[in-house]
């Protein structure tokens, strides 16, 4: 029914305001915002949040798509979002805000079910969007709980319009209209009593109407089993005694058992219930208005109203708790067979079927990671960690070690690697690779035992990896690296040529780019600078073409590009490439030691050539930290010593952007956000005082005196995305 007065109140909100609708389940938050959006017109983007949106790449992509449907936005936004990068929101959200500002007419966004967002980066992105909301646009949020946003600040700025449960509660006339709309006729005193007992709670009124409909007779007395308290505390009992008890047993069984599904179609319900005819049941339920929401125009897929599903789940747990794992197992099997692997993972986890989860995760982890949905993959990893299953599934542990290594989280990478190494090397993976080859792959990239062992492990891995494995290219590259570390460039260059072909065939542009950089280094050593420059340009094209700026491998590519730019005498390009490489220093750790040290040494050469001893000292110190953990890296140690000798003749000041420490570079991407020092500390697991000290040090080295100046200067230098 129409909530005219409330809609008018929202329409009166000032430009640039945030509309915040907060109330428990069943108060009509979605209905109100839908009516508001309808009045606003066609320039409203709508995002219904679910639990899978707790990945900044996913949430921000939905926001970008919602805007793009209203008016085309910069395609670079989508490229950035498709990149597995950390700290996405500081670079993407300003672009979204700019896209909104550039539109010829105001645009508004609605986020429904914000209470389902708990990922910190997602919440940070949302807060940043609120802060940067263009003056003529509005953002509307619906949530069961108060959003973790600076509401007090918005309120003091006059930029907040709030609607609470008390506002959404229906008055007696609205309650009568709702009942009449559901074709329930009550005497005026009975309708008034029902309104009093429900305290105007729309869901309670609606469920009461459904109960009357199911009974098939009018409600004769005001106390015929109706007992509400204005929220959902007693609704489960009411659902059982007044609504479900009046429905046919088959329909009740269908309702409560399919409540394990987030969304459903006839074949899926058939599989979960081990029966037929579910499509007709869904159509019947939709026609009866039993809180079933169609998700497509063909009415093949549906979902329950969120409150109704919560109640049905509670009823399932009360009646048939032992059946729940089996229902999830059936759902997982159907989803896997029908190409819905990620949904299948959710159901397999709910069923506690770790074997199926492992099989599915191994199948989809690589493409999901490559699509930029890093937090989705981390969520799968954390499930194994939480349930202490890492050692039982060494292939998962190998992947976990690699993922944390790529993110620069060396300690976590070592923990996952240790779990993998404690497991049995027996068995095969779904793609036919041997488990022993996966463990050899892990040992090779960790390079704990020196160059000879790295080469041996790479060859063991290549012998056992499936021809279709995406990791074969990495092992060809690793074997070639071992010759380079031994000071033997001819077999190294031949190996890199094979690695490039393998990376291109596997669709791995970041690896292909770093291989080209390796070949460029060899070409320069034989004084073929024309080839070295050409290879650097090809590597840069691969990175720029796919928005791979934030990849770990790109640090070496940019550092080598800086060296070739210096050879050409292009100091501007050299500084730009060097800054991009330096911005990735937090990802360069002993977990992936060889290319990390290569990148740092190339940075040091460039800094020395530019007359910047502070930058050279900072990166050589970081390289030395890696040598402490990985002392046997062949010729790289001697190269580092030679650079230190050159550096000893240069005078240092300890100032300048190049002298930022890895800790300061890790903090820098969070400065464009609107997080306090305390909140930044929570994300980096540091105290507010430490964050404050590091921030002051950043200001000093950048020669600025404020946070905004630091962000602007870092962006100008290329240390932060614009």
C-alpha positions as CSV (number, residue, x, y, z in Angstrom):
1,X,0.0,0.0,0.0
2,X,1.1,3.6,-0.6
3,X,3.1,5.3,2.2
4,X,2.3,8.7,0.8
5,X,3.3,10.9,3.9
6,X,6.6,9.1,4.3
7,X,7.4,9.3,0.6
8,X,6.7,13.0,0.6
9,X,9.0,13.4,3.6
10,X,11.8,11.7,1.7
11,X,11.2,13.7,-1.4
12,X,11.7,16.9,0.7
13,X,15.3,15.7,1.7
14,X,17.9,18.3,0.5
15,X,20.2,17.6,-2.4
16,X,23.3,15.7,-1.4
17,X,21.5,14.2,1.5
18,X,21.7,10.6,2.8
19,X,18.3,8.9,3.4
20,X,18.7,6.3,6.2
21,X,15.7,4.0,6.8
22,X,16.5,1.8,9.9
23,X,14.0,-0.6,11.4
24,X,13.6,-4.3,12.4
25,X,12.4,-6.8,9.8
26,X,8.9,-6.4,8.4
27,X,8.5,-2.7,8.7
28,X,8.3,-2.0,4.9
29,X,11.7,-0.4,4.4
30,X,12.1,-1.8,0.9
31,X,8.5,-0.9,0.0
32,X,9.0,2.7,1.2
33,X,12.2,3.2,-0.8
34,X,10.6,1.6,-3.9
35,X,7.8,4.1,-3.8
36,X,10.3,6.9,-3.3
37,X,12.4,5.7,-6.2
38,X,9.2,5.5,-8.4
39,X,8.4,9.1,-7.6
40,X,12.0,10.2,-8.2
41,X,11.9,8.8,-11.8
42,X,14.1,6.7,-13.9
43,X,17.5,8.1,-12.7
44,X,17.6,5.9,-9.6
45,X,20.1,3.0,-9.3
46,X,19.1,0.1,-7.0
47,X,21.3,-2.4,-5.3
48,X,19.9,-5.2,-3.1
49,X,22.8,-6.3,-0.9
50,X,23.3,-9.9,0.0
51,X,26.0,-11.8,1.9
52,X,28.1,-12.3,-1.3
53,X,28.6,-8.6,-1.7
54,X,31.1,-8.6,1.2
55,X,33.9,-8.1,-1.3
56,X,34.8,-4.6,-2.3
57,X,35.2,-5.6,-6.0
58,X,31.7,-7.0,-6.0
59,X,30.0,-4.2,-4.2
60,X,31.7,-1.4,-6.1
61,X,31.0,-3.2,-9.4
62,X,27.3,-3.3,-8.6
63,X,27.4,0.4,-7.8
64,X,29.2,1.1,-11.1
65,X,26.8,-1.0,-13.1
66,X,23.8,0.7,-11.4
67,X,25.3,4.1,-12.5
68,X,26.2,2.9,-15.9
69,X,22.6,1.8,-16.5
70,X,21.5,5.4,-15.9
71,X,24.3,7.0,-18.0
72,X,27.6,5.5,-19.3
73,X,30.5,5.9,-17.0
74,X,34.3,5.7,-17.5
75,X,35.2,2.2,-18.6
76,X,38.5,2.5,-16.6
77,X,36.4,2.0,-13.4
78,X,35.4,-1.5,-14.5
79,X,39.0,-2.3,-15.5
80,X,40.3,-1.3,-12.1
81,X,37.5,-3.4,-10.4
82,X,38.5,-6.5,-12.4
83,X,42.0,-6.3,-11.0
84,X,43.0,-8.4,-7.9
85,X,44.2,-5.3,-6.0
86,X,44.2,-4.4,-2.3
87,X,42.6,-1.2,-1.2
88,X,40.4,-0.8,-4.2
89,X,38.0,1.7,-2.7
90,X,40.3,4.8,-2.4
91,X,40.9,4.8,-6.1
92,X,37.5,3.6,-7.4
93,X,35.0,5.5,-5.2
94,X,36.3,9.0,-6.2
95,X,35.9,7.9,-9.9
96,X,32.3,6.8,-9.1
97,X,31.6,10.2,-7.4
98,X,33.1,12.0,-10.4
99,X,30.9,10.0,-12.7
100,X,27.9,11.0,-10.8
101,X,28.9,14.6,-10.8
102,X,29.5,14.6,-14.5
103,X,26.0,13.4,-15.3
104,X,23.8,16.1,-16.9
105,X,20.9,15.3,-14.4
106,X,21.1,14.3,-10.7
107,X,21.3,10.6,-10.0
108,X,20.3,8.7,-6.9
109,X,21.4,5.4,-5.5
110,X,19.5,2.9,-3.2
111,X,21.2,0.2,-1.2
112,X,18.8,-2.2,0.4
113,X,19.7,-4.6,3.3
114,X,22.9,-2.7,4.2
115,X,22.9,-4.7,7.5
116,X,24.4,-7.6,5.5
117,X,27.6,-5.7,4.8
118,X,30.3,-6.5,7.4
119,X,33.5,-6.5,5.2
120,X,35.5,-3.5,6.4
121,X,36.7,-2.5,2.9
122,X,33.1,-2.5,1.8
123,X,32.0,-0.3,4.7
124,X,35.0,2.0,4.1
125,X,34.0,2.4,0.5
126,X,30.4,3.2,1.4
127,X,31.6,5.8,3.9
128,X,33.8,7.3,1.3
129,X,30.9,7.4,-1.2
130,X,28.8,9.2,1.4
131,X,31.5,11.7,2.1
132,X,32.1,12.4,-1.7
133,X,28.4,12.3,-2.7
134,X,27.9,15.0,-5.4
135,X,25.8,17.9,-4.3
136,X,22.7,17.2,-6.4
137,X,22.6,13.4,-5.8
138,X,21.2,11.4,-3.0
139,X,22.0,8.0,-1.4
140,X,19.3,6.0,0.3
141,X,20.1,3.2,2.7
142,X,17.7,0.6,4.2
143,X,19.0,-1.5,7.1
144,X,17.8,-3.6,10.0
145,X,20.5,-2.1,12.1
146,X,22.1,1.3,12.3
147,X,24.7,1.5,9.4
148,X,28.3,1.9,10.5
149,X,28.5,5.3,8.9
150,X,29.2,8.8,10.4
151,X,25.5,9.5,10.9
152,X,26.2,12.1,13.6
153,X,28.4,14.1,11.3
154,X,25.9,14.0,8.5
155,X,23.2,15.0,10.9
156,X,25.2,18.0,12.1
157,X,25.7,19.0,8.5
158,X,22.0,18.8,7.7
159,X,22.7,16.0,5.2
160,X,20.7,13.2,6.9
161,X,17.1,12.3,6.6
162,X,16.1,9.5,9.0
163,X,13.2,7.1,9.1
164,X,12.8,4.7,12.1
165,X,10.5,1.9,13.1
166,X,8.2,4.3,14.8
167,X,7.8,6.3,11.6
168,X,7.1,3.1,9.6
169,X,4.5,1.7,12.0
170,X,1.1,2.0,10.4
171,X,-1.6,4.1,11.9
172,X,-5.1,2.6,12.3
173,X,-6.3,3.9,8.9
174,X,-3.3,2.5,7.1
175,X,-3.7,-0.8,8.9
176,X,-7.3,-1.1,7.7
177,X,-6.2,-0.3,4.2
178,X,-3.6,-3.0,4.3
179,X,-6.1,-5.6,5.5
180,X,-8.7,-4.6,2.9
181,X,-6.0,-4.8,0.2
182,X,-5.5,-8.4,1.3
183,X,-9.3,-8.9,1.1
184,X,-9.7,-9.3,4.8
185,X,-12.8,-7.7,6.2
186,X,-12.9,-7.1,9.9
187,X,-15.3,-5.2,12.1
188,X,-13.8,-1.8,13.0
189,X,-13.2,-2.7,16.7
190,X,-11.5,-5.9,15.7
191,X,-9.2,-4.1,13.2
192,X,-8.4,-1.6,15.9
193,X,-7.6,-4.4,18.4
194,X,-5.3,-6.0,15.8
195,X,-3.6,-2.7,15.2
196,X,-3.1,-2.3,18.9
197,X,-1.6,-5.8,19.3
198,X,0.8,-5.4,16.4
199,X,1.6,-1.8,17.3
200,X,1.2,-1.0,13.6
201,X,3.9,-3.5,12.6
202,X,3.2,-4.0,8.9
203,X,4.6,-7.6,8.8
204,X,2.5,-8.6,11.7
205,X,-0.6,-7.1,10.1
206,X,0.1,-8.8,6.8
207,X,0.8,-12.2,8.3
208,X,-2.5,-11.9,10.3
209,X,-4.3,-11.2,7.0
210,X,-2.6,-14.3,5.5
211,X,-3.8,-16.4,8.5
212,X,-7.3,-15.2,8.0
213,X,-7.1,-16.0,4.3
214,X,-5.8,-19.5,5.1
215,X,-8.5,-20.1,7.6
216,X,-11.2,-19.3,5.0
217,X,-13.4,-17.7,7.5
218,X,-13.7,-14.2,9.0
219,X,-11.9,-13.3,12.2
220,X,-14.8,-13.2,14.6
221,X,-13.0,-12.1,17.8
222,X,-10.2,-9.8,18.5
223,X,-8.2,-12.4,20.5
224,X,-8.3,-15.4,18.2
225,X,-4.7,-16.5,18.7
226,X,-3.2,-13.2,17.6
227,X,-0.3,-12.1,19.8
228,X,2.3,-9.6,18.5
229,X,4.7,-7.4,20.2
230,X,5.6,-4.9,17.5
231,X,8.7,-6.9,16.5
232,X,9.6,-10.5,15.6
233,X,10.2,-11.9,19.1
234,X,7.0,-13.9,19.2
235,X,6.4,-14.3,15.5
236,X,7.7,-17.8,15.2
237,X,5.1,-19.1,17.5
238,X,2.5,-17.2,15.7
239,X,3.7,-18.5,12.3
240,X,3.3,-22.0,13.5
241,X,0.0,-21.7,15.3
242,X,-1.9,-19.2,13.1
243,X,-0.4,-19.4,9.6
244,X,1.4,-22.7,8.9
245,X,-1.2,-24.7,10.8
246,X,-3.9,-23.5,8.4
247,X,-2.0,-24.5,5.3
248,X,-1.9,-28.0,3.7
249,X,0.9,-30.2,5.1
250,X,2.6,-30.6,1.7
251,X,2.7,-26.8,1.3
252,X,4.1,-26.3,4.8
253,X,6.8,-28.9,4.2
254,X,7.7,-27.2,0.9
255,X,8.0,-23.8,2.6
256,X,10.1,-24.7,5.5
257,X,12.5,-27.1,3.6
258,X,13.1,-24.7,0.7
259,X,14.0,-22.0,3.2
260,X,17.6,-23.2,3.0
261,X,17.8,-21.6,-0.5
262,X,18.6,-17.9,-1.1
263,X,16.8,-18.2,-4.4
264,X,15.0,-21.0,-6.0
265,X,13.6,-22.4,-9.2
266,X,11.4,-25.5,-9.9
267,X,14.3,-27.9,-10.7
268,X,16.4,-26.8,-7.8
269,X,13.5,-27.2,-5.4
270,X,12.8,-30.7,-6.9
271,X,16.4,-31.7,-6.3
272,X,16.4,-30.4,-2.7
273,X,13.1,-32.0,-1.8
274,X,13.7,-35.1,-3.8
275,X,10.3,-34.7,-5.5
276,X,8.7,-33.3,-8.7
277,X,6.2,-30.5,-9.3
278,X,8.0,-27.7,-7.5
279,X,7.6,-25.3,-10.4
280,X,3.8,-25.5,-10.1
281,X,4.1,-25.1,-6.3
282,X,6.1,-21.9,-6.7
283,X,3.6,-20.5,-9.2
284,X,0.8,-21.3,-6.8
285,X,2.6,-19.7,-3.8
286,X,3.3,-16.6,-5.9
287,X,-0.4,-16.3,-6.9
288,X,-1.4,-16.7,-3.3
289,X,0.8,-13.7,-2.4
290,X,2.6,-15.9,0.2
291,X,5.6,-13.6,0.5
292,X,7.3,-15.0,-2.5
293,X,9.2,-12.5,-4.7
294,X,9.8,-13.3,-8.5
295,X,13.3,-12.5,-9.6
296,X,12.9,-12.5,-13.4
297,X,10.2,-11.6,-15.8
298,X,9.6,-15.3,-16.9
299,X,9.0,-16.2,-13.2
300,X,11.4,-19.0,-13.2
301,X,13.5,-17.9,-10.2
302,X,12.0,-16.7,-6.9
303,X,13.1,-15.8,-3.3
304,X,11.1,-15.5,-0.1
305,X,10.6,-12.2,1.6
306,X,13.6,-11.9,3.9
307,X,11.6,-11.8,7.1
308,X,9.5,-14.8,5.9
309,X,12.6,-16.8,5.1
310,X,14.1,-16.1,8.5
311,X,10.9,-17.4,10.1
312,X,10.7,-20.5,7.9
313,X,14.4,-21.3,8.7
314,X,13.7,-21.0,12.4
315,X,10.8,-23.3,12.0
316,X,12.9,-25.8,10.0
317,X,15.5,-25.8,12.8
318,X,12.8,-26.4,15.3
319,X,11.0,-29.2,13.4
320,X,13.7,-31.0,11.4
321,X,17.2,-29.9,12.4
322,X,18.7,-33.3,11.4
323,X,17.5,-32.8,7.8
324,X,19.2,-29.4,7.2
325,X,22.7,-30.8,6.2
326,X,21.1,-33.2,3.7
327,X,19.0,-30.4,2.1
328,X,22.1,-28.3,1.7
329,X,24.0,-31.3,0.2
330,X,21.3,-31.7,-2.4
331,X,21.3,-28.0,-3.2
332,X,25.1,-28.1,-3.6
333,X,25.0,-31.1,-5.9
334,X,22.3,-29.4,-8.1
335,X,24.1,-26.1,-8.2
336,X,27.4,-27.7,-9.1
337,X,25.8,-29.7,-11.9
338,X,24.1,-26.6,-13.3
339,X,27.2,-24.3,-13.3
340,X,26.4,-22.4,-10.1
341,X,29.7,-23.4,-8.4
342,X,29.9,-20.5,-6.0
343,X,26.3,-21.1,-4.7
344,X,27.3,-24.7,-4.4
345,X,30.2,-23.7,-2.2
346,X,27.9,-21.9,0.1
347,X,25.6,-24.9,0.4
348,X,28.5,-27.4,0.8
349,X,29.9,-25.2,3.6
350,X,26.5,-25.1,5.3
351,X,26.3,-28.9,5.0
352,X,29.8,-29.2,6.5
353,X,31.0,-31.2,3.5
354,X,34.6,-30.1,3.4
355,X,35.4,-32.6,0.6
356,X,32.9,-31.0,-1.8
357,X,34.0,-27.5,-0.7
358,X,37.6,-28.3,-1.6
359,X,36.6,-29.8,-5.0
360,X,34.6,-26.7,-5.8
361,X,37.0,-24.1,-4.5
362,X,39.9,-25.7,-6.5
363,X,37.7,-25.5,-9.6
364,X,36.7,-21.8,-9.3
365,X,39.4,-20.1,-7.2
366,X,41.7,-19.1,-10.0
367,X,39.0,-17.4,-12.2
368,X,37.4,-15.7,-9.2
369,X,40.8,-14.4,-8.1
370,X,41.6,-13.2,-11.7
371,X,38.3,-11.4,-11.8
372,X,39.4,-9.2,-8.9
373,X,37.2,-10.7,-6.2
374,X,40.0,-11.2,-3.7
375,X,37.8,-11.1,-0.6
376,X,35.6,-13.8,-1.9
377,X,38.6,-16.1,-2.2
378,X,39.8,-15.1,1.2
379,X,36.4,-15.9,2.7
380,X,36.8,-19.5,1.3
381,X,40.3,-19.7,2.8
382,X,39.1,-18.5,6.2
383,X,36.4,-21.2,6.3
384,X,39.2,-23.8,6.2
385,X,41.3,-21.9,8.7
386,X,38.3,-21.4,11.1
387,X,37.5,-25.1,11.0
388,X,41.2,-26.2,11.2
389,X,41.0,-28.1,7.9
390,X,44.1,-26.8,6.2
391,X,46.2,-29.9,6.7
392,X,43.5,-32.2,5.5
393,X,43.4,-30.4,2.1
394,X,47.0,-29.6,1.1
395,X,46.0,-28.4,-2.4
396,X,43.8,-25.7,-0.7
397,X,46.7,-24.9,1.6
398,X,49.1,-24.4,-1.3
399,X,46.6,-22.0,-2.9
400,X,46.2,-20.2,0.4
401,X,49.9,-19.8,0.8
402,X,50.2,-18.4,-2.8
403,X,47.3,-16.0,-2.2
404,X,48.7,-14.6,1.0
405,X,52.1,-14.3,-0.6
406,X,50.7,-12.3,-3.5
407,X,49.0,-10.0,-1.1
408,X,52.3,-9.4,0.8
409,X,51.2,-11.2,3.9
410,X,54.3,-13.2,4.4
411,X,53.5,-14.6,7.9
412,X,50.1,-15.9,6.8
413,X,51.7,-17.4,3.7
414,X,54.2,-19.3,5.8
415,X,51.5,-20.6,8.0
416,X,49.5,-22.0,5.1
417,X,52.7,-23.3,3.5
418,X,53.6,-25.2,6.7
419,X,50.1,-26.7,6.8
420,X,50.5,-27.9,3.2
421,X,53.9,-29.4,3.9
422,X,52.6,-31.3,6.9
423,X,50.0,-33.0,4.7
424,X,50.4,-36.2,2.7
425,X,51.9,-35.8,-0.8
426,X,49.8,-38.6,-2.1
427,X,46.8,-38.2,-4.4
428,X,45.7,-36.2,-7.4
429,X,43.8,-33.0,-8.0
430,X,40.6,-32.7,-10.1
431,X,42.7,-31.5,-13.1
432,X,44.9,-34.6,-12.9
433,X,47.9,-32.9,-11.3
434,X,49.7,-34.9,-8.6
435,X,49.7,-33.6,-5.0
436,X,53.4,-34.0,-5.0
437,X,53.7,-31.5,-7.9
438,X,51.6,-28.9,-6.0
439,X,53.9,-29.2,-3.0
440,X,57.0,-28.9,-5.3
441,X,55.4,-25.8,-6.9
442,X,55.1,-24.3,-3.4
443,X,58.6,-25.1,-2.4
444,X,59.9,-23.6,-5.7
445,X,58.2,-20.2,-5.3
446,X,59.2,-20.0,-1.7
447,X,62.9,-20.7,-2.5
448,X,63.8,-21.6,1.0
449,X,66.7,-23.9,0.2
450,X,68.6,-22.1,-2.5
451,X,68.8,-22.0,-6.3
452,X,69.6,-25.6,-7.0
453,X,66.6,-26.8,-5.0
454,X,64.4,-24.2,-6.6
455,X,65.3,-25.6,-10.0
456,X,64.8,-29.2,-8.9
457,X,61.4,-28.4,-7.4
458,X,60.3,-26.5,-10.5
459,X,61.1,-29.6,-12.6
460,X,59.3,-31.9,-10.2
461,X,56.3,-29.7,-10.4
462,X,56.4,-29.6,-14.2
463,X,56.5,-33.4,-14.4
464,X,53.4,-33.7,-12.3
465,X,51.2,-30.7,-13.2
466,X,48.4,-31.2,-15.6
467,X,48.9,-29.8,-19.1
468,X,45.9,-27.6,-18.3
469,X,47.2,-26.3,-15.0
470,X,47.6,-22.5,-14.9
471,X,50.7,-23.0,-12.7
472,X,52.8,-24.6,-15.4
473,X,53.8,-21.2,-16.8
474,X,54.9,-20.1,-13.4
475,X,57.2,-23.2,-13.1
476,X,58.7,-22.6,-16.5
477,X,59.5,-19.1,-15.4
478,X,60.9,-20.3,-12.1
479,X,63.2,-22.8,-13.7
480,X,64.5,-20.1,-16.0
481,X,65.0,-17.8,-13.0
482,X,67.2,-20.4,-11.4
483,X,69.7,-20.2,-14.3
484,X,69.6,-16.4,-14.1
485,X,70.4,-16.6,-10.4
486,X,73.3,-18.9,-11.2
487,X,74.7,-16.2,-13.6
488,X,73.9,-18.3,-16.7
489,X,71.9,-16.0,-19.0
490,X,71.7,-18.1,-22.2
491,X,69.5,-21.0,-20.7
492,X,67.7,-18.4,-18.7
493,X,66.7,-16.4,-21.8
494,X,65.6,-19.5,-23.6
495,X,63.5,-20.6,-20.6
496,X,61.9,-17.1,-20.4
497,X,60.9,-17.4,-24.0
498,X,59.2,-20.6,-23.3
499,X,57.6,-19.1,-20.1
500,X,56.2,-16.2,-22.1
501,X,54.5,-18.6,-24.6
502,X,53.1,-20.6,-21.7
503,X,51.8,-17.5,-19.9
504,X,50.2,-16.2,-23.1
505,X,48.6,-19.6,-23.7
506,X,47.3,-19.7,-20.1
507,X,45.9,-16.2,-20.3
508,X,48.2,-14.8,-17.6
509,X,49.2,-11.2,-18.7
510,X,50.8,-10.2,-15.4
511,X,53.2,-13.2,-15.6
512,X,53.8,-12.6,-19.3
513,X,54.7,-9.0,-18.5
514,X,57.2,-9.9,-15.8
515,X,58.8,-12.5,-18.2
516,X,59.3,-9.8,-20.8
517,X,61.0,-7.7,-18.1
518,X,63.3,-10.6,-17.2
519,X,64.2,-10.9,-20.9
520,X,64.8,-7.2,-21.1
521,X,67.3,-7.4,-18.1
522,X,69.2,-10.1,-20.0
523,X,69.2,-8.1,-23.2
524,X,70.6,-5.0,-21.4
525,X,73.4,-7.2,-19.9
526,X,74.5,-8.1,-23.4
527,X,74.2,-4.4,-24.3
528,X,71.3,-4.8,-26.6
529,X,69.4,-1.8,-25.4
530,X,67.1,-1.6,-28.4
531,X,65.8,-5.0,-27.5
532,X,65.6,-4.2,-23.8
533,X,63.6,-1.0,-24.5
534,X,61.2,-2.8,-26.8
535,X,60.6,-5.6,-24.3
536,X,59.9,-3.0,-21.6
537,X,57.3,-1.3,-23.8
538,X,55.6,-4.6,-24.5
539,X,55.5,-5.4,-20.8
540,X,54.0,-2.0,-20.0
541,X,51.4,-2.5,-22.7
542,X,50.3,-5.8,-21.1
543,X,50.0,-4.2,-17.6
544,X,48.2,-1.0,-18.8
545,X,45.9,-3.0,-21.1
546,X,44.5,-5.1,-18.3
547,X,44.7,-2.6,-15.4
548,X,47.4,-4.8,-13.7
549,X,49.1,-1.9,-11.9
550,X,48.5,-3.3,-8.5
551,X,49.8,-6.8,-9.2
552,X,52.9,-8.0,-7.3
553,X,54.7,-8.8,-10.5
554,X,54.2,-5.3,-11.9
555,X,56.7,-3.9,-9.4
556,X,59.6,-5.5,-11.4
557,X,58.0,-4.4,-14.7
558,X,57.8,-0.8,-13.7
559,X,61.2,-0.8,-12.1
560,X,62.7,-2.2,-15.3
561,X,60.8,0.4,-17.3
562,X,62.3,3.1,-15.2
563,X,65.8,1.8,-16.0
564,X,65.1,1.8,-19.8
565,X,63.6,5.3,-19.5
566,X,66.8,6.5,-17.8
567,X,68.8,4.9,-20.6
568,X,66.8,6.9,-23.1
569,X,67.3,10.0,-21.0
570,X,63.6,10.4,-20.2
571,X,63.8,11.4,-16.5
572,X,60.1,12.2,-16.3
573,X,59.0,8.7,-17.4
574,X,61.7,7.2,-15.2
575,X,60.4,8.9,-12.1
576,X,56.8,8.0,-13.0
577,X,57.6,4.3,-13.5
578,X,59.8,4.2,-10.4
579,X,57.0,5.7,-8.2
580,X,54.6,3.1,-9.5
581,X,57.1,0.3,-8.7
582,X,57.8,1.7,-5.2
583,X,54.1,1.9,-4.4
584,X,54.0,-1.9,-4.6
585,X,56.8,-2.4,-2.1
586,X,54.5,-3.7,0.6
587,X,53.8,-6.7,-1.6
588,X,57.5,-7.5,-2.0
589,X,58.3,-10.0,0.8
590,X,60.3,-13.2,1.5
591,X,57.2,-15.2,0.7
592,X,58.0,-14.6,-3.0
593,X,61.7,-13.7,-2.6
594,X,63.3,-13.9,-6.1
595,X,61.2,-11.4,-8.1
596,X,60.7,-9.3,-5.0
597,X,64.5,-8.8,-4.6
598,X,64.9,-8.3,-8.4
599,X,62.3,-5.5,-8.2
600,X,64.0,-3.9,-5.2
601,X,67.5,-4.0,-6.8
602,X,66.1,-2.4,-10.0
603,X,64.6,0.3,-7.9
604,X,67.9,0.9,-6.2
605,X,69.7,1.2,-9.5
606,X,67.2,3.7,-10.7
607,X,67.3,5.8,-7.5
608,X,71.1,5.9,-7.6
609,X,71.0,6.9,-11.3
610,X,68.6,9.7,-10.3
611,X,70.8,10.9,-7.5
612,X,68.4,9.8,-4.8
613,X,70.4,7.9,-2.1
614,X,67.5,7.9,0.3
615,X,65.3,5.9,-2.0
616,X,68.1,3.5,-2.8
617,X,68.8,3.0,0.9
618,X,65.2,2.3,1.7
619,X,64.8,-0.4,-0.9
620,X,68.2,-2.0,-0.2
621,X,67.2,-2.2,3.4
622,X,64.0,-4.0,2.4
623,X,66.0,-6.3,0.2
624,X,68.3,-7.1,3.1
625,X,65.3,-8.0,5.2
626,X,64.4,-10.6,2.6
627,X,68.0,-11.9,2.5
628,X,67.7,-12.5,6.3
629,X,64.9,-15.0,5.5
630,X,66.2,-16.2,2.2
631,X,70.0,-16.0,2.2
632,X,70.6,-18.2,-0.8
633,X,69.4,-16.2,-3.8
634,X,72.4,-16.6,-6.1
635,X,73.9,-13.6,-7.8
636,X,71.3,-11.2,-6.3
637,X,73.3,-11.0,-3.0
638,X,76.4,-9.8,-4.9
639,X,74.4,-7.3,-6.9
640,X,72.9,-5.9,-3.7
641,X,76.5,-5.6,-2.2
642,X,77.7,-3.7,-5.3
643,X,74.8,-1.3,-5.0
644,X,75.6,-0.7,-1.4
645,X,79.1,0.1,-2.3
646,X,77.9,2.7,-4.8
647,X,75.5,4.1,-2.2
648,X,78.3,4.5,0.4
649,X,79.7,7.4,-1.6
650,X,76.4,9.3,-1.7
651,X,75.1,11.7,0.9
652,X,71.7,10.9,2.5
653,X,69.2,13.2,4.1
654,X,66.5,10.7,5.2
655,X,63.8,12.9,3.5
656,X,61.7,12.6,0.4
657,X,58.9,10.3,-0.9
658,X,61.4,7.7,-2.0
659,X,62.5,7.1,1.6
660,X,59.0,6.0,2.8
661,X,59.2,2.7,4.6
662,X,57.1,-0.3,3.7
663,X,54.9,0.3,6.8
664,X,54.3,3.9,5.6
665,X,53.6,2.7,2.1
666,X,51.1,0.2,3.5
667,X,49.4,3.1,5.4
668,X,49.4,5.5,2.4
669,X,46.5,4.0,0.4
670,X,44.2,4.4,3.5
671,X,44.8,8.2,3.8
672,X,42.4,9.1,0.9
673,X,39.6,7.4,2.9
674,X,37.6,9.1,5.7
675,X,38.9,6.7,8.4
676,X,40.2,8.0,11.7
677,X,43.6,6.9,12.9
678,X,41.9,4.5,15.3
679,X,40.0,2.9,12.4
680,X,43.1,2.7,10.2
681,X,44.9,1.1,13.1
682,X,42.2,-1.5,13.3
683,X,42.6,-2.4,9.7
684,X,46.4,-2.6,9.9
685,X,46.4,-4.2,13.4
686,X,48.4,-1.3,14.8
687,X,47.7,1.2,17.6
688,X,46.3,4.7,16.9
689,X,49.6,6.2,18.2
690,X,51.6,4.1,15.8
691,X,49.4,5.2,12.9
692,X,49.7,8.8,14.0
693,X,53.5,8.6,14.1
694,X,53.7,6.9,10.7
695,X,51.4,9.6,9.3
696,X,53.5,12.4,10.7
697,X,56.6,10.7,9.1
698,X,54.7,10.5,5.8
699,X,53.9,14.3,6.0
700,X,57.6,15.1,6.7
701,X,58.9,13.0,3.9
702,X,56.4,14.3,1.4
703,X,56.9,17.9,2.6
704,X,53.3,18.5,3.5
705,X,51.3,19.4,6.6
706,X,47.9,17.8,6.2
707,X,46.2,14.6,5.1
708,X,44.7,16.1,2.0
709,X,48.0,17.5,0.9
710,X,49.7,14.2,1.5
711,X,47.1,12.4,-0.7
712,X,47.3,15.0,-3.5
713,X,51.1,14.9,-3.5
714,X,51.2,11.1,-3.4
715,X,48.8,11.0,-6.4
716,X,50.9,13.5,-8.3
717,X,54.0,11.4,-7.7
718,X,52.2,8.2,-8.8
719,X,52.3,6.5,-5.4
720,X,48.5,6.5,-5.3
721,X,45.9,6.0,-8.1
722,X,44.0,9.1,-9.1
